[in-house]
Amino acid sequence: LLRGCRRRGMTAPVLAVGDGALGFWKAIREVFPATREQRCWFHKQANVLSCLPKSAHPAASAAIKEIYNAEDIDHAQV
């Protein structure tokens, strides 16, 4: 898919957002090596919550929301 897009004239995207599928990241690196990568926040939150007991979900969700809404990286890394 990505090779076809490049062949048809697509330039490298500035940012690729994905769910963590390893094949996607490998393909992006191969076809558009200058493109930056970012995990999808929805999938990241789902992955984190799946490792926690249900009773911890509200607090973990609140913490993730604070990180997501932080004004800069310093505030996100508290």
mmCIF file of the N, C-alpha and C atoms, coordinates in Angstrom:
data_MODEL
# 
_entry.id   MODEL 
# 
loop_
_atom_site.group_PDB 
_atom_site.id 
_atom_site.type_symbol 
_atom_site.label_atom_id 
_atom_site.label_alt_id 
_atom_site.label_comp_id 
_atom_site.label_asym_id 
_atom_site.label_entity_id 
_atom_site.label_seq_id 
_atom_site.pdbx_PDB_ins_code 
_atom_site.Cartn_x 
_atom_site.Cartn_y 
_atom_site.Cartn_z 
_atom_site.occupancy 
_atom_site.B_iso_or_equiv 
_atom_site.pdbx_formal_charge 
_atom_site.auth_seq_id 
_atom_site.auth_comp_id 
_atom_site.auth_asym_id 
_atom_site.auth_atom_id 
_atom_site.pdbx_PDB_model_num 
ATOM 1   N N  . LEU A 1 1  ? 0.824   -1.192 0.000  1.00 0.00 ? 1  LEU A N  1 
ATOM 2   C CA . LEU A 1 1  ? 0.000   0.000  0.000  1.00 0.00 ? 1  LEU A CA 1 
ATOM 3   C C  . LEU A 1 1  ? 0.870   1.259  0.000  1.00 0.00 ? 1  LEU A C  1 
ATOM 4   N N  . LEU A 1 2  ? 1.831   1.321  0.929  1.00 0.00 ? 2  LEU A N  1 
ATOM 5   C CA . LEU A 1 2  ? 2.661   2.524  1.034  1.00 0.00 ? 2  LEU A CA 1 
ATOM 6   C C  . LEU A 1 2  ? 3.555   2.699  -0.188 1.00 0.00 ? 2  LEU A C  1 
ATOM 7   N N  . ARG A 1 3  ? 4.088   1.608  -0.700 1.00 0.00 ? 3  ARG A N  1 
ATOM 8   C CA . ARG A 1 3  ? 4.905   1.716  -1.920 1.00 0.00 ? 3  ARG A CA 1 
ATOM 9   C C  . ARG A 1 3  ? 4.065   2.251  -3.073 1.00 0.00 ? 3  ARG A C  1 
ATOM 10  N N  . GLY A 1 4  ? 2.834   1.783  -3.176 1.00 0.00 ? 4  GLY A N  1 
ATOM 11  C CA . GLY A 1 4  ? 1.940   2.267  -4.224 1.00 0.00 ? 4  GLY A CA 1 
ATOM 12  C C  . GLY A 1 4  ? 1.644   3.748  -4.073 1.00 0.00 ? 4  GLY A C  1 
ATOM 13  N N  . CYS A 1 5  ? 1.441   4.195  -2.853 1.00 0.00 ? 5  CYS A N  1 
ATOM 14  C CA . CYS A 1 5  ? 1.207   5.628  -2.606 1.00 0.00 ? 5  CYS A CA 1 
ATOM 15  C C  . CYS A 1 5  ? 2.420   6.443  -3.030 1.00 0.00 ? 5  CYS A C  1 
ATOM 16  N N  . ARG A 1 6  ? 3.603   5.971  -2.668 1.00 0.00 ? 6  ARG A N  1 
ATOM 17  C CA . ARG A 1 6  ? 4.825   6.694  -3.038 1.00 0.00 ? 6  ARG A CA 1 
ATOM 18  C C  . ARG A 1 6  ? 4.992   6.704  -4.555 1.00 0.00 ? 6  ARG A C  1 
ATOM 19  N N  . ARG A 1 7  ? 4.723   5.581  -5.188 1.00 0.00 ? 7  ARG A N  1 
ATOM 20  C CA . ARG A 1 7  ? 4.841   5.475  -6.648 1.00 0.00 ? 7  ARG A CA 1 
ATOM 21  C C  . ARG A 1 7  ? 3.889   6.448  -7.348 1.00 0.00 ? 7  ARG A C  1 
ATOM 22  N N  . ARG A 1 8  ? 2.731   6.683  -6.752 1.00 0.00 ? 8  ARG A N  1 
ATOM 23  C CA . ARG A 1 8  ? 1.751   7.602  -7.349 1.00 0.00 ? 8  ARG A CA 1 
ATOM 24  C C  . ARG A 1 8  ? 1.999   9.056  -6.955 1.00 0.00 ? 8  ARG A C  1 
ATOM 25  N N  . GLY A 1 9  ? 3.120   9.325  -6.283 1.00 0.00 ? 9  GLY A N  1 
ATOM 26  C CA . GLY A 1 9  ? 3.497   10.700 -6.012 1.00 0.00 ? 9  GLY A CA 1 
ATOM 27  C C  . GLY A 1 9  ? 3.332   11.192 -4.591 1.00 0.00 ? 9  GLY A C  1 
ATOM 28  N N  . MET A 1 10 ? 2.899   10.332 -3.707 1.00 0.00 ? 10 MET A N  1 
ATOM 29  C CA . MET A 1 10 ? 2.737   10.772 -2.319 1.00 0.00 ? 10 MET A CA 1 
ATOM 30  C C  . MET A 1 10 ? 4.110   11.069 -1.718 1.00 0.00 ? 10 MET A C  1 
ATOM 31  N N  . THR A 1 11 ? 4.213   12.211 -1.063 1.00 0.00 ? 11 THR A N  1 
ATOM 32  C CA . THR A 1 11 ? 5.451   12.535 -0.359 1.00 0.00 ? 11 THR A CA 1 
ATOM 33  C C  . THR A 1 11 ? 5.362   12.003 1.067  1.00 0.00 ? 11 THR A C  1 
ATOM 34  N N  . ALA A 1 12 ? 6.493   11.932 1.723  1.00 0.00 ? 12 ALA A N  1 
ATOM 35  C CA . ALA A 1 12 ? 6.535   11.376 3.074  1.00 0.00 ? 12 ALA A CA 1 
ATOM 36  C C  . ALA A 1 12 ? 5.683   12.203 4.029  1.00 0.00 ? 12 ALA A C  1 
ATOM 37  N N  . PRO A 1 13 ? 4.782   11.563 4.760  1.00 0.00 ? 13 PRO A N  1 
ATOM 38  C CA . PRO A 1 13 ? 4.018   12.293 5.768  1.00 0.00 ? 13 PRO A CA 1 
ATOM 39  C C  . PRO A 1 13 ? 4.946   12.759 6.891  1.00 0.00 ? 13 PRO A C  1 
ATOM 40  N N  . VAL A 1 14 ? 4.588   13.837 7.531  1.00 0.00 ? 14 VAL A N  1 
ATOM 41  C CA . VAL A 1 14 ? 5.375   14.336 8.658  1.00 0.00 ? 14 VAL A CA 1 
ATOM 42  C C  . VAL A 1 14 ? 5.247   13.378 9.838  1.00 0.00 ? 14 VAL A C  1 
ATOM 43  N N  . LEU A 1 15 ? 4.032   12.855 10.055 1.00 0.00 ? 15 LEU A N  1 
ATOM 44  C CA . LEU A 1 15 ? 3.754   12.016 11.211 1.00 0.00 ? 15 LEU A CA 1 
ATOM 45  C C  . LEU A 1 15 ? 2.838   10.871 10.811 1.00 0.00 ? 15 LEU A C  1 
ATOM 46  N N  . ALA A 1 16 ? 3.155   9.681  11.302 1.00 0.00 ? 16 ALA A N  1 
ATOM 47  C CA . ALA A 1 16 ? 2.280   8.521  11.127 1.00 0.00 ? 16 ALA A CA 1 
ATOM 48  C C  . ALA A 1 16 ? 1.787   8.107  12.508 1.00 0.00 ? 16 ALA A C  1 
ATOM 49  N N  . VAL A 1 17 ? 0.491   7.912  12.641 1.00 0.00 ? 17 VAL A N  1 
ATOM 50  C CA . VAL A 1 17 ? -0.104  7.492  13.905 1.00 0.00 ? 17 VAL A CA 1 
ATOM 51  C C  . VAL A 1 17 ? -0.660  6.095  13.701 1.00 0.00 ? 17 VAL A C  1 
ATOM 52  N N  . GLY A 1 18 ? -0.273  5.173  14.572 1.00 0.00 ? 18 GLY A N  1 
ATOM 53  C CA . GLY A 1 18 ? -0.716  3.795  14.412 1.00 0.00 ? 18 GLY A CA 1 
ATOM 54  C C  . GLY A 1 18 ? -0.995  3.126  15.740 1.00 0.00 ? 18 GLY A C  1 
ATOM 55  N N  . ASP A 1 19 ? -1.544  1.923  15.647 1.00 0.00 ? 19 ASP A N  1 
ATOM 56  C CA . ASP A 1 19 ? -1.976  1.191  16.834 1.00 0.00 ? 19 ASP A CA 1 
ATOM 57  C C  . ASP A 1 19 ? -0.903  0.286  17.421 1.00 0.00 ? 19 ASP A C  1 
ATOM 58  N N  . GLY A 1 20 ? 0.280   0.303  16.876 1.00 0.00 ? 20 GLY A N  1 
ATOM 59  C CA . GLY A 1 20 ? 1.349   -0.528 17.418 1.00 0.00 ? 20 GLY A CA 1 
ATOM 60  C C  . GLY A 1 20 ? 1.606   -1.788 16.623 1.00 0.00 ? 20 GLY A C  1 
ATOM 61  N N  . ALA A 1 21 ? 0.883   -1.994 15.535 1.00 0.00 ? 21 ALA A N  1 
ATOM 62  C CA . ALA A 1 21 ? 1.123   -3.162 14.690 1.00 0.00 ? 21 ALA A CA 1 
ATOM 63  C C  . ALA A 1 21 ? 2.532   -3.062 14.108 1.00 0.00 ? 21 ALA A C  1 
ATOM 64  N N  . LEU A 1 22 ? 3.366   -4.046 14.393 1.00 0.00 ? 22 LEU A N  1 
ATOM 65  C CA . LEU A 1 22 ? 4.772   -3.975 14.009 1.00 0.00 ? 22 LEU A CA 1 
ATOM 66  C C  . LEU A 1 22 ? 4.962   -3.877 12.502 1.00 0.00 ? 22 LEU A C  1 
ATOM 67  N N  . GLY A 1 23 ? 4.124   -4.523 11.727 1.00 0.00 ? 23 GLY A N  1 
ATOM 68  C CA . GLY A 1 23 ? 4.247   -4.467 10.275 1.00 0.00 ? 23 GLY A CA 1 
ATOM 69  C C  . GLY A 1 23 ? 4.056   -3.068 9.731  1.00 0.00 ? 23 GLY A C  1 
ATOM 70  N N  . PHE A 1 24 ? 3.157   -2.313 10.330 1.00 0.00 ? 24 PHE A N  1 
ATOM 71  C CA . PHE A 1 24 ? 2.916   -0.937 9.892  1.00 0.00 ? 24 PHE A CA 1 
ATOM 72  C C  . PHE A 1 24 ? 4.161   -0.090 10.097 1.00 0.00 ? 24 PHE A C  1 
ATOM 73  N N  . TRP A 1 25 ? 4.759   -0.178 11.281 1.00 0.00 ? 25 TRP A N  1 
ATOM 74  C CA . TRP A 1 25 ? 5.936   0.641  11.573 1.00 0.00 ? 25 TRP A CA 1 
ATOM 75  C C  . TRP A 1 25 ? 7.109   0.238  10.689 1.00 0.00 ? 25 TRP A C  1 
ATOM 76  N N  . LYS A 1 26 ? 7.268   -1.042 10.455 1.00 0.00 ? 26 LYS A N  1 
ATOM 77  C CA . LYS A 1 26 ? 8.357   -1.504 9.584  1.00 0.00 ? 26 LYS A CA 1 
ATOM 78  C C  . LYS A 1 26 ? 8.170   -0.947 8.175  1.00 0.00 ? 26 LYS A C  1 
ATOM 79  N N  . ALA A 1 27 ? 6.941   -0.978 7.681  1.00 0.00 ? 27 ALA A N  1 
ATOM 80  C CA . ALA A 1 27 ? 6.657   -0.463 6.336  1.00 0.00 ? 27 ALA A CA 1 
ATOM 81  C C  . ALA A 1 27 ? 6.893   1.043  6.258  1.00 0.00 ? 27 ALA A C  1 
ATOM 82  N N  . ILE A 1 28 ? 6.462   1.782  7.261  1.00 0.00 ? 28 ILE A N  1 
ATOM 83  C CA . ILE A 1 28 ? 6.689   3.236  7.277  1.00 0.00 ? 28 ILE A CA 1 
ATOM 84  C C  . ILE A 1 28 ? 8.178   3.529  7.240  1.00 0.00 ? 28 ILE A C  1 
ATOM 85  N N  . ARG A 1 29 ? 8.950   2.823  8.072  1.00 0.00 ? 29 ARG A N  1 
ATOM 86  C CA . ARG A 1 29 ? 10.402  3.057  8.121  1.00 0.00 ? 29 ARG A CA 1 
ATOM 87  C C  . ARG A 1 29 ? 11.067  2.741  6.787  1.00 0.00 ? 29 ARG A C  1 
ATOM 88  N N  . GLU A 1 30 ? 10.567  1.720  6.123  1.00 0.00 ? 30 GLU A N  1 
ATOM 89  C CA . GLU A 1 30 ? 11.153  1.317  4.845  1.00 0.00 ? 30 GLU A CA 1 
ATOM 90  C C  . GLU A 1 30 ? 10.803  2.296  3.724  1.00 0.00 ? 30 GLU A C  1 
ATOM 91  N N  . VAL A 1 31 ? 9.548   2.684  3.628  1.00 0.00 ? 31 VAL A N  1 
ATOM 92  C CA . VAL A 1 31 ? 9.081   3.494  2.500  1.00 0.00 ? 31 VAL A CA 1 
ATOM 93  C C  . VAL A 1 31 ? 9.259   4.991  2.757  1.00 0.00 ? 31 VAL A C  1 
ATOM 94  N N  . PHE A 1 32 ? 9.005   5.425  3.970  1.00 0.00 ? 32 PHE A N  1 
ATOM 95  C CA . PHE A 1 32 ? 9.112   6.844  4.323  1.00 0.00 ? 32 PHE A CA 1 
ATOM 96  C C  . PHE A 1 32 ? 9.974   6.989  5.584  1.00 0.00 ? 32 PHE A C  1 
ATOM 97  N N  . PRO A 1 33 ? 11.282  6.793  5.477  1.00 0.00 ? 33 PRO A N  1 
ATOM 98  C CA . PRO A 1 33 ? 12.138  6.771  6.673  1.00 0.00 ? 33 PRO A CA 1 
ATOM 99  C C  . PRO A 1 33 ? 12.178  8.085  7.455  1.00 0.00 ? 33 PRO A C  1 
ATOM 100 N N  . ALA A 1 34 ? 11.854  9.200  6.838  1.00 0.00 ? 34 ALA A N  1 
ATOM 101 C CA . ALA A 1 34 ? 11.898  10.488 7.542  1.00 0.00 ? 34 ALA A CA 1 
ATOM 102 C C  . ALA A 1 34 ? 10.631  10.752 8.353  1.00 0.00 ? 34 ALA A C  1 
ATOM 103 N N  . THR A 1 35 ? 9.607   9.940  8.176  1.00 0.00 ? 35 THR A N  1 
ATOM 104 C CA . THR A 1 35 ? 8.333   10.143 8.868  1.00 0.00 ? 35 THR A CA 1 
ATOM 105 C C  . THR A 1 35 ? 8.462   9.801  10.349 1.00 0.00 ? 35 THR A C  1 
ATOM 106 N N  . ARG A 1 36 ? 7.970   10.690 11.192 1.00 0.00 ? 36 ARG A N  1 
ATOM 107 C CA . ARG A 1 36 ? 7.969   10.450 12.637 1.00 0.00 ? 36 ARG A CA 1 
ATOM 108 C C  . ARG A 1 36 ? 6.811   9.526  12.994 1.00 0.00 ? 36 ARG A C  1 
ATOM 109 N N  . GLU A 1 37 ? 6.969   8.804  14.091 1.00 0.00 ? 37 GLU A N  1 
ATOM 110 C CA . GLU A 1 37 ? 5.973   7.815  14.512 1.00 0.00 ? 37 GLU A CA 1 
ATOM 111 C C  . GLU A 1 37 ? 5.353   8.207  15.848 1.00 0.00 ? 37 GLU A C  1 
ATOM 112 N N  . GLN A 1 38 ? 4.063   7.929  15.978 1.00 0.00 ? 38 GLN A N  1 
ATOM 113 C CA . GLN A 1 38 ? 3.383   8.165  17.253 1.00 0.00 ? 38 GLN A CA 1 
ATOM 114 C C  . GLN A 1 38 ? 2.343   7.086  17.453 1.00 0.00 ? 38 GLN A C  1 
ATOM 115 N N  . ARG A 1 39 ? 2.281   6.538  18.655 1.00 0.00 ? 39 ARG A N  1 
ATOM 116 C CA . ARG A 1 39 ? 1.250   5.561  18.983 1.00 0.00 ? 39 ARG A CA 1 
ATOM 117 C C  . ARG A 1 39 ? -0.087  6.269  19.144 1.00 0.00 ? 39 ARG A C  1 
ATOM 118 N N  . CYS A 1 40 ? -1.137  5.620  18.728 1.00 0.00 ? 40 CYS A N  1 
ATOM 119 C CA . CYS A 1 40 ? -2.492  6.124  18.891 1.00 0.00 ? 40 CYS A CA 1 
ATOM 120 C C  . CYS A 1 40 ? -2.838  6.115  20.386 1.00 0.00 ? 40 CYS A C  1 
ATOM 121 N N  . TRP A 1 41 ? -3.312  7.263  20.898 1.00 0.00 ? 41 TRP A N  1 
ATOM 122 C CA . TRP A 1 41 ? -3.629  7.361  22.321 1.00 0.00 ? 41 TRP A CA 1 
ATOM 123 C C  . TRP A 1 41 ? -4.750  6.417  22.726 1.00 0.00 ? 41 TRP A C  1 
ATOM 124 N N  . PHE A 1 42 ? -5.720  6.220  21.866 1.00 0.00 ? 42 PHE A N  1 
ATOM 125 C CA . PHE A 1 42 ? -6.827  5.314  22.189 1.00 0.00 ? 42 PHE A CA 1 
ATOM 126 C C  . PHE A 1 42 ? -6.296  3.900  22.419 1.00 0.00 ? 42 PHE A C  1 
ATOM 127 N N  . HIS A 1 43 ? -5.448  3.429  21.493 1.00 0.00 ? 43 HIS A N  1 
ATOM 128 C CA . HIS A 1 43 ? -4.906  2.077  21.618 1.00 0.00 ? 43 HIS A CA 1 
ATOM 129 C C  . HIS A 1 43 ? -3.918  1.970  22.779 1.00 0.00 ? 43 HIS A C  1 
ATOM 130 N N  . LYS A 1 44 ? -3.131  3.011  23.004 1.00 0.00 ? 44 LYS A N  1 
ATOM 131 C CA . LYS A 1 44 ? -2.197  3.002  24.133 1.00 0.00 ? 44 LYS A CA 1 
ATOM 132 C C  . LYS A 1 44 ? -2.970  2.881  25.443 1.00 0.00 ? 44 LYS A C  1 
ATOM 133 N N  . GLN A 1 45 ? -4.045  3.659  25.587 1.00 0.00 ? 45 GLN A N  1 
ATOM 134 C CA . GLN A 1 45 ? -4.846  3.591  26.808 1.00 0.00 ? 45 GLN A CA 1 
ATOM 135 C C  . GLN A 1 45 ? -5.469  2.209  26.963 1.00 0.00 ? 45 GLN A C  1 
ATOM 136 N N  . ALA A 1 46 ? -5.994  1.662  25.887 1.00 0.00 ? 46 ALA A N  1 
ATOM 137 C CA . ALA A 1 46 ? -6.599  0.331  25.957 1.00 0.00 ? 46 ALA A CA 1 
ATOM 138 C C  . ALA A 1 46 ? -5.572  -0.717 26.375 1.00 0.00 ? 46 ALA A C  1 
ATOM 139 N N  . ASN A 1 47 ? -4.352  -0.609 25.847 1.00 0.00 ? 47 ASN A N  1 
ATOM 140 C CA . ASN A 1 47 ? -3.303  -1.565 26.205 1.00 0.00 ? 47 ASN A CA 1 
ATOM 141 C C  . ASN A 1 47 ? -2.928  -1.450 27.681 1.00 0.00 ? 47 ASN A C  1 
ATOM 142 N N  . VAL A 1 48 ? -2.802  -0.228 28.171 1.00 0.00 ? 48 VAL A N  1 
ATOM 143 C CA . VAL A 1 48 ? -2.462  -0.021 29.584 1.00 0.00 ? 48 VAL A CA 1 
ATOM 144 C C  . VAL A 1 48 ? -3.570  -0.578 30.473 1.00 0.00 ? 48 VAL A C  1 
ATOM 145 N N  . LEU A 1 49 ? -4.807  -0.224 30.174 1.00 0.00 ? 49 LEU A N  1 
ATOM 146 C CA . LEU A 1 49 ? -5.923  -0.667 31.012 1.00 0.00 ? 49 LEU A CA 1 
ATOM 147 C C  . LEU A 1 49 ? -6.088  -2.182 30.994 1.00 0.00 ? 49 LEU A C  1 
ATOM 148 N N  . SER A 1 50 ? -5.744  -2.819 29.881 1.00 0.00 ? 50 SER A N  1 
ATOM 149 C CA . SER A 1 50 ? -5.893  -4.277 29.798 1.00 0.00 ? 50 SER A CA 1 
ATOM 150 C C  . SER A 1 50 ? -4.934  -5.005 30.739 1.00 0.00 ? 50 SER A C  1 
ATOM 151 N N  . CYS A 1 51 ? -3.902  -4.318 31.212 1.00 0.00 ? 51 CYS A N  1 
ATOM 152 C CA . CYS A 1 51 ? -2.929  -4.920 32.133 1.00 0.00 ? 51 CYS A CA 1 
ATOM 153 C C  . CYS A 1 51 ? -3.275  -4.663 33.598 1.00 0.00 ? 51 CYS A C  1 
ATOM 154 N N  . LEU A 1 52 ? -4.340  -3.924 33.832 1.00 0.00 ? 52 LEU A N  1 
ATOM 155 C CA . LEU A 1 52 ? -4.707  -3.543 35.197 1.00 0.00 ? 52 LEU A CA 1 
ATOM 156 C C  . LEU A 1 52 ? -6.036  -4.169 35.598 1.00 0.00 ? 52 LEU A C  1 
ATOM 157 N N  . PRO A 1 53 ? -6.243  -4.359 36.913 1.00 0.00 ? 53 PRO A N  1 
ATOM 158 C CA . PRO A 1 53 ? -7.561  -4.818 37.357 1.00 0.00 ? 53 PRO A CA 1 
ATOM 159 C C  . PRO A 1 53 ? -8.598  -3.720 37.117 1.00 0.00 ? 53 PRO A C  1 
ATOM 160 N N  . LYS A 1 54 ? -9.836  -4.119 36.928 1.00 0.00 ? 54 LYS A N  1 
ATOM 161 C CA . LYS A 1 54 ? -10.919 -3.158 36.652 1.00 0.00 ? 54 LYS A CA 1 
ATOM 162 C C  . LYS A 1 54 ? -10.991 -2.065 37.718 1.00 0.00 ? 54 LYS A C  1 
ATOM 163 N N  . SER A 1 55 ? -10.704 -2.421 38.951 1.00 0.00 ? 55 SER A N  1 
ATOM 164 C CA . SER A 1 55 ? -10.791 -1.432 40.032 1.00 0.00 ? 55 SER A CA 1 
ATOM 165 C C  . SER A 1 55 ? -9.790  -0.291 39.857 1.00 0.00 ? 55 SER A C  1 
ATOM 166 N N  . ALA A 1 56 ? -8.724  -0.516 39.112 1.00 0.00 ? 56 ALA A N  1 
ATOM 167 C CA . ALA A 1 56 ? -7.702  0.516  38.899 1.00 0.00 ? 56 ALA A CA 1 
ATOM 168 C C  . ALA A 1 56 ? -7.972  1.368  37.661 1.00 0.00 ? 56 ALA A C  1 
ATOM 169 N N  . HIS A 1 57 ? -8.951  0.988  36.848 1.00 0.00 ? 57 HIS A N  1 
ATOM 170 C CA . HIS A 1 57 ? -9.216  1.702  35.593 1.00 0.00 ? 57 HIS A CA 1 
ATOM 171 C C  . HIS A 1 57 ? -9.553  3.182  35.777 1.00 0.00 ? 57 HIS A C  1 
ATOM 172 N N  . PRO A 1 58 ? -10.430 3.560  36.712 1.00 0.00 ? 58 PRO A N  1 
ATOM 173 C CA . PRO A 1 58 ? -10.747 4.995  36.824 1.00 0.00 ? 58 PRO A CA 1 
ATOM 174 C C  . PRO A 1 58 ? -9.518  5.859  37.126 1.00 0.00 ? 58 PRO A C  1 
ATOM 175 N N  . ALA A 1 59 ? -8.684  5.442  38.070 1.00 0.00 ? 59 ALA A N  1 
ATOM 176 C CA . ALA A 1 59 ? -7.493  6.227  38.418 1.00 0.00 ? 59 ALA A CA 1 
ATOM 177 C C  . ALA A 1 59 ? -6.493  6.234  37.268 1.00 0.00 ? 59 ALA A C  1 
ATOM 178 N N  . ALA A 1 60 ? -6.311  5.088  36.627 1.00 0.00 ? 60 ALA A N  1 
ATOM 179 C CA . ALA A 1 60 ? -5.372  5.017  35.505 1.00 0.00 ? 60 ALA A CA 1 
ATOM 180 C C  . ALA A 1 60 ? -5.867  5.866  34.343 1.00 0.00 ? 60 ALA A C  1 
ATOM 181 N N  . SER A 1 61 ? -7.155  5.825  34.064 1.00 0.00 ? 61 SER A N  1 
ATOM 182 C CA . SER A 1 61 ? -7.716  6.644  32.984 1.00 0.00 ? 61 SER A CA 1 
ATOM 183 C C  . SER A 1 61 ? -7.525  8.128  33.273 1.00 0.00 ? 61 SER A C  1 
ATOM 184 N N  . ALA A 1 62 ? -7.714  8.521  34.524 1.00 0.00 ? 62 ALA A N  1 
ATOM 185 C CA . ALA A 1 62 ? -7.512  9.924  34.901 1.00 0.00 ? 62 ALA A CA 1 
ATOM 186 C C  . ALA A 1 62 ? -6.050  10.324 34.726 1.00 0.00 ? 62 ALA A C  1 
ATOM 187 N N  . ALA A 1 63 ? -5.126  9.445  35.111 1.00 0.00 ? 63 ALA A N  1 
ATOM 188 C CA . ALA A 1 63 ? -3.699  9.745  34.962 1.00 0.00 ? 63 ALA A CA 1 
ATOM 189 C C  . ALA A 1 63 ? -3.317  9.853  33.492 1.00 0.00 ? 63 ALA A C  1 
ATOM 190 N N  . ILE A 1 64 ? -3.836  8.959  32.673 1.00 0.00 ? 64 ILE A N  1 
ATOM 191 C CA . ILE A 1 64 ? -3.551  9.001  31.236 1.00 0.00 ? 64 ILE A CA 1 
ATOM 192 C C  . ILE A 1 64 ? -4.095  10.292 30.632 1.00 0.00 ? 64 ILE A C  1 
ATOM 193 N N  . LYS A 1 65 ? -5.284  10.693 31.071 1.00 0.00 ? 65 LYS A N  1 
ATOM 194 C CA . LYS A 1 65 ? -5.878  11.935 30.568 1.00 0.00 ? 65 LYS A CA 1 
ATOM 195 C C  . LYS A 1 65 ? -5.016  13.140 30.939 1.00 0.00 ? 65 LYS A C  1 
ATOM 196 N N  . GLU A 1 66 ? -4.469  13.141 32.153 1.00 0.00 ? 66 GLU A N  1 
ATOM 197 C CA . GLU A 1 66 ? -3.575  14.237 32.564 1.00 0.00 ? 66 GLU A CA 1 
ATOM 198 C C  . GLU A 1 66 ? -2.329  14.281 31.687 1.00 0.00 ? 66 GLU A C  1 
ATOM 199 N N  . ILE A 1 67 ? -1.770  13.121 31.392 1.00 0.00 ? 67 ILE A N  1 
ATOM 200 C CA . ILE A 1 67 ? -0.579  13.063 30.530 1.00 0.00 ? 67 ILE A CA 1 
ATOM 201 C C  . ILE A 1 67 ? -0.925  13.590 29.144 1.00 0.00 ? 67 ILE A C  1 
ATOM 202 N N  . TYR A 1 68 ? -2.026  13.132 28.594 1.00 0.00 ? 68 TYR A N  1 
ATOM 203 C CA . TYR A 1 68 ? -2.445  13.541 27.253 1.00 0.00 ? 68 TYR A CA 1 
ATOM 204 C C  . TYR A 1 68 ? -2.656  15.054 27.172 1.00 0.00 ? 68 TYR A C  1 
ATOM 205 N N  . ASN A 1 69 ? -3.222  15.626 28.220 1.00 0.00 ? 69 ASN A N  1 
ATOM 206 C CA . ASN A 1 69 ? -3.546  17.053 28.219 1.00 0.00 ? 69 ASN A CA 1 
ATOM 207 C C  . ASN A 1 69 ? -2.437  17.947 28.781 1.00 0.00 ? 69 ASN A C  1 
ATOM 208 N N  . ALA A 1 70 ? -1.299  17.378 29.121 1.00 0.00 ? 70 ALA A N  1 
ATOM 209 C CA . ALA A 1 70 ? -0.195  18.172 29.673 1.00 0.00 ? 70 ALA A CA 1 
ATOM 210 C C  . ALA A 1 70 ? 0.255   19.221 28.662 1.00 0.00 ? 70 ALA A C  1 
ATOM 211 N N  . GLU A 1 71 ? 0.647   20.385 29.172 1.00 0.00 ? 71 GLU A N  1 
ATOM 212 C CA . GLU A 1 71 ? 1.032   21.478 28.273 1.00 0.00 ? 71 GLU A CA 1 
ATOM 213 C C  . GLU A 1 71 ? 2.371   21.231 27.598 1.00 0.00 ? 71 GLU A C  1 
ATOM 214 N N  . ASP A 1 72 ? 3.229   20.409 28.211 1.00 0.00 ? 72 ASP A N  1 
ATOM 215 C CA . ASP A 1 72 ? 4.508   20.078 27.588 1.00 0.00 ? 72 ASP A CA 1 
ATOM 216 C C  . ASP A 1 72 ? 5.032   18.774 28.188 1.00 0.00 ? 72 ASP A C  1 
ATOM 217 N N  . ILE A 1 73 ? 6.145   18.304 27.665 1.00 0.00 ? 73 ILE A N  1 
ATOM 218 C CA . ILE A 1 73 ? 6.675   17.003 28.089 1.00 0.00 ? 73 ILE A CA 1 
ATOM 219 C C  . ILE A 1 73 ? 7.080   17.005 29.559 1.00 0.00 ? 73 ILE A C  1 
ATOM 220 N N  . ASP A 1 74 ? 7.572   18.136 30.061 1.00 0.00 ? 74 ASP A N  1 
ATOM 221 C CA . ASP A 1 74 ? 7.960   18.203 31.473 1.00 0.00 ? 74 ASP A CA 1 
ATOM 222 C C  . ASP A 1 74 ? 6.768   17.969 32.396 1.00 0.00 ? 74 ASP A C  1 
ATOM 223 N N  . HIS A 1 75 ? 5.620   18.531 32.055 1.00 0.00 ? 75 HIS A N  1 
ATOM 224 C CA . HIS A 1 75 ? 4.419   18.329 32.867 1.00 0.00 ? 75 HIS A CA 1 
ATOM 225 C C  . HIS A 1 75 ? 3.854   16.918 32.688 1.00 0.00 ? 75 HIS A C  1 
ATOM 226 N N  . ALA A 1 76 ? 4.096   16.307 31.563 1.00 0.00 ? 76 ALA A N  1 
ATOM 227 C CA . ALA A 1 76 ? 3.602   14.954 31.311 1.00 0.00 ? 76 ALA A CA 1 
ATOM 228 C C  . ALA A 1 76 ? 4.420   13.910 32.066 1.00 0.00 ? 76 ALA A C  1 
ATOM 229 N N  . GLN A 1 77 ? 5.663   14.231 32.384 1.00 0.00 ? 77 GLN A N  1 
ATOM 230 C CA . GLN A 1 77 ? 6.551   13.257 33.022 1.00 0.00 ? 77 GLN A CA 1 
ATOM 231 C C  . GLN A 1 77 ? 6.618   13.410 34.529 1.00 0.00 ? 77 GLN A C  1 
ATOM 232 N N  . VAL A 1 78 ? 5.565   13.866 35.138 1.00 0.00 ? 78 VAL A N  1 
ATOM 233 C CA . VAL A 1 78 ? 5.553   14.051 36.596 1.00 0.00 ? 78 VAL A CA 1 
ATOM 234 C C  . VAL A 1 78 ? 5.495   12.703 37.279 1.00 0.00 ? 78 VAL A C  1 
# 
